[in-house]
Amino acid sequence: MKIIAKNISHLRHLKGLTQEALADELQVTRSRISSYEEARSAPTIEFLITLSDYFKLPIDILLRKDLTKASDFSFIDIGNQRVLFPITVDKDNDNLIEVVPIKASAGYLSGYDDPEYIEQLEKIKLPFLPTGKHRAFPIKGDSMLPMKDGSYVVGRFIEDRSEIKTGKTYVLVTLNEGMVYKRVMNNIDFNGSLLLMSDNKTYHDYSVPIDEVLEIWEFTCSINTQEYDAQDLKISSIINMFNDLGVELKALEKLR
């Protein structure tokens, strides 16, 4: 009950409302708002539904997540929910990149919408990035050669799924596949899914329903933790050539 009490008070202050003003908005008495904020009584189910609709936040987040770390209403839609997703800045008001370390990547699926989990991630600044929310993810395995195991992909958060471009690479957080970095073919309009393709063709392509995609981050840059050798770069050129050809052929097939 302490969390919901703090959240009601904090969200009210973010809106710049007095208890009286919020009470008017929700069509309840001021004393009722005061009672909830001071944790003298527990909100009813009906009130929680009204509060959820007003602030456009799921009841589960209102009850279980401490929202007091948010300095504004930096909320981004994911599916039918809205989760806390503040853009982190430094003292100079420059955007910071949260880095998901390899040892913490396994827990990302359960913590991606937890403000406390995100708050604990290390942060870096890269001044050449475009505007937007960025996060760095570790790469595992060799499915996206020449990207080496242990490298990092910095991605820009994609809110509008219509922005997903066929042939581009993305980090995806999915319900059943976890966190993956793949080249994507956008089949949303065709069958409501994304086709995920590896640049290393020893791995099979597979489809993921768009409803199972929790987050998608568009490739912005990569941070390599190992030096490329000449053979890596030759392989990369060949892979890219065949990949581009494959994308063009699949685009032509759709026109037939």
C-alpha positions in Angstrom: 0.0 0.0 0.0 3.0 2.3 0.6 4.0 2.1 -3.1 0.6 3.1 -4.4 0.4 5.9 -1.9 3.7 7.3 -3.1 2.8 6.8 -6.7 -0.5 8.7 -6.4 1.2 11.6 -4.8 4.1 11.7 -7.2 2.0 11.4 -10.3 -0.3 14.2 -9.0 2.8 16.4 -8.5 4.1 15.6 -12.0 0.7 16.8 -13.4 1.0 20.0 -11.3 -2.2 19.3 -9.5 -3.4 20.0 -6.0 -5.3 17.2 -4.1 -8.4 19.2 -4.7 -7.7 19.5 -8.5 -7.0 15.8 -8.8 -10.1 15.0 -6.8 -12.2 17.1 -9.3 -10.6 15.3 -12.3 -11.4 11.9 -10.8 -14.7 12.9 -9.4 -14.0 12.0 -5.8 -13.5 14.0 -2.6 -10.2 15.7 -1.7 -10.2 13.8 1.6 -10.3 10.5 -0.3 -7.1 11.5 -2.3 -5.5 12.6 1.0 -6.3 9.3 2.6 -4.8 7.3 -0.2 -1.7 9.4 -0.4 -1.1 9.2 3.3 -1.7 5.4 3.2 -4.5 5.7 5.8 -6.7 3.6 3.6 -6.3 1.4 0.5 -7.7 2.5 -2.9 -10.8 0.5 -4.1 -10.7 -1.5 -7.3 -13.0 1.1 -8.9 -10.7 3.9 -8.0 -7.6 2.1 -9.3 -9.4 1.6 -12.6 -10.2 5.3 -12.8 -6.6 6.2 -11.8 -5.2 3.8 -14.4 -7.4 5.3 -17.2 -6.5 8.9 -16.1 -2.7 8.4 -16.0 -2.7 5.8 -18.8 -0.7 3.3 -16.7 -1.6 -0.3 -16.0 -2.9 -1.1 -12.5 -0.1 -3.6 -12.0 2.6 -0.9 -12.5 0.7 1.5 -10.2 0.7 -1.1 -7.4 4.1 -2.7 -7.8 6.5 -0.2 -9.4 8.0 2.7 -7.6 7.4 5.6 -10.1 9.0 8.3 -7.9 12.3 8.1 -9.9 10.5 9.6 -13.0 11.0 13.4 -13.3 8.4 13.7 -16.0 5.9 11.7 -17.9 8.4 9.9 -20.1 6.2 6.9 -20.8 6.3 4.9 -24.0 3.7 2.5 -25.3 4.6 -1.2 -25.5 1.7 -3.3 -26.7 -1.4 -2.5 -24.7 0.6 -1.4 -21.7 2.6 1.7 -20.8 5.9 1.3 -18.9 8.2 3.8 -17.3 10.9 4.6 -19.8 12.7 7.8 -18.9 15.5 9.1 -21.2 18.6 9.4 -18.9 20.6 12.6 -19.1 23.9 13.7 -17.5 24.6 17.0 -15.7 25.0 18.7 -19.1 21.6 17.5 -20.2 23.2 15.1 -22.8 21.5 11.8 -23.4 23.1 8.7 -21.8 23.2 5.2 -23.1 22.3 2.4 -20.7 24.5 -0.6 -21.1 23.1 -4.1 -20.6 26.2 -6.1 -19.4 26.6 -9.7 -20.6 26.1 -11.0 -17.0 22.8 -9.2 -16.7 21.4 -9.9 -20.2 19.7 -13.1 -19.1 17.6 -11.1 -16.6 16.7 -8.3 -19.1 13.5 -9.9 -20.2 12.1 -9.8 -16.6 13.6 -6.4 -15.8 13.2 -4.3 -19.0 10.1 -2.6 -17.6 11.4 -2.3 -14.0 12.7 1.3 -13.3 15.0 0.0 -10.6 16.6 -2.5 -12.9 17.2 0.1 -15.6 18.5 2.6 -13.0 21.2 0.2 -12.0 22.6 -0.3 -15.5 26.0 1.3 -16.3 25.7 4.4 -18.6 27.9 5.8 -21.3 27.8 8.8 -23.6 28.5 8.8 -27.4 28.2 12.4 -28.7 27.6 11.4 -32.4 24.3 9.5 -31.9 21.1 10.8 -33.4 18.3 12.0 -31.1 16.2 9.3 -29.4 16.4 6.8 -26.6 19.4 4.5 -27.0 20.6 1.3 -25.2 23.6 -1.0 -25.7 23.1 -4.8 -25.9 25.7 -7.5 -25.8 26.0 -9.9 -28.8 26.3 -13.6 -28.2 27.4 -16.2 -30.7 28.3 -15.9 -34.4 24.9 -15.6 -36.1 25.6 -12.0 -37.2 29.1 -12.2 -38.6 31.4 -10.4 -38.7 30.0 -9.1 -35.4 32.0 -11.0 -32.8 30.8 -12.6 -29.7 31.0 -10.1 -26.8 30.6 -7.0 -29.0 27.8 -4.5 -28.3 25.1 -3.1 -30.5 23.8 0.3 -29.7 20.2 0.6 -30.7 17.6 3.4 -30.9 14.2 2.6 -29.5 11.5 2.2 -32.1 8.1 3.1 -30.8 6.1 3.0 -34.0 6.3 -0.5 -35.6 5.6 1.0 -39.0 9.2 2.4 -38.8 10.6 -1.1 -39.0 12.5 -1.4 -42.4 13.1 -4.6 -44.2 16.8 -5.4 -44.5 17.9 -3.4 -41.5 19.2 -4.9 -38.3 17.5 -4.7 -34.9 17.8 -5.8 -31.3 14.5 -7.4 -30.4 13.2 -8.4 -27.0 10.6 -11.1 -27.5 8.4 -13.2 -25.3 9.7 -16.6 -26.4 13.1 -16.0 -28.0 14.4 -13.6 -25.4 16.8 -10.9 -26.6 18.1 -11.3 -30.1 20.0 -9.3 -32.7 18.9 -10.1 -36.3 18.3 -8.7 -39.7 14.5 -8.2 -40.2 12.0 -8.5 -42.9 8.8 -6.6 -42.1 5.8 -8.9 -42.8 3.4 -7.1 -40.4 1.0 -6.1 -43.1 1.2 -9.5 -44.8 0.8 -12.0 -41.8 1.4 -9.9 -38.6 5.0 -11.1 -38.1 8.6 -10.2 -38.5 11.0 -12.6 -40.3 14.3 -12.7 -38.4 17.4 -13.5 -40.5 21.0 -14.2 -39.5 23.8 -12.9 -41.7 25.6 -16.3 -41.0 23.4 -18.5 -43.2 24.2 -21.6 -41.2 21.4 -20.3 -39.0 17.8 -20.7 -40.1 15.4 -17.8 -40.5 12.3 -17.8 -38.3 9.3 -15.6 -37.8 8.0 -14.0 -34.7 4.5 -12.6 -34.3 4.6 -8.9 -33.8 2.4 -9.3 -30.7 5.3 -11.2 -29.1 7.8 -8.4 -29.7 8.1 -6.4 -26.4 10.8 -4.0 -27.5 12.6 -3.3 -30.8 15.9 -1.2 -31.1 17.2 -0.1 -34.5 21.0 -0.5 -35.0 22.8 2.8 -34.6 26.4 1.6 -34.1 28.4 -1.3 -32.7 31.2 -1.4 -30.2 33.7 -4.2 -30.9 35.6 -5.8 -28.1 37.9 -7.7 -30.4 39.9 -6.6 -33.4 38.8 -7.7 -36.8 41.4 -9.5 -39.0 41.6 -9.3 -42.8 39.7 -12.6 -43.2 36.8 -11.3 -41.1 36.5 -8.2 -43.3 36.6 -10.3 -46.5 33.9 -12.6 -45.2 31.9 -9.5 -44.1 32.0 -8.1 -47.7 30.8 -11.4 -49.2 28.0 -11.8 -46.6 26.8 -8.3 -47.1 26.7 -8.8 -50.9 24.7 -11.9 -50.7 22.4 -10.5 -48.1 21.6 -7.4 -50.2 20.9 -9.7 -53.1 18.6 -11.9 -51.0 16.6 -8.9 -49.8 16.2 -7.6 -53.4 15.0 -11.0 -54.6 12.5 -11.4 -51.8 11.2 -7.9 -52.5 10.8 -8.9 -56.2 9.0 -12.1 -55.1 6.4 -10.0 -53.2 5.6 -8.0 -56.4 4.9 -11.1 -58.5 
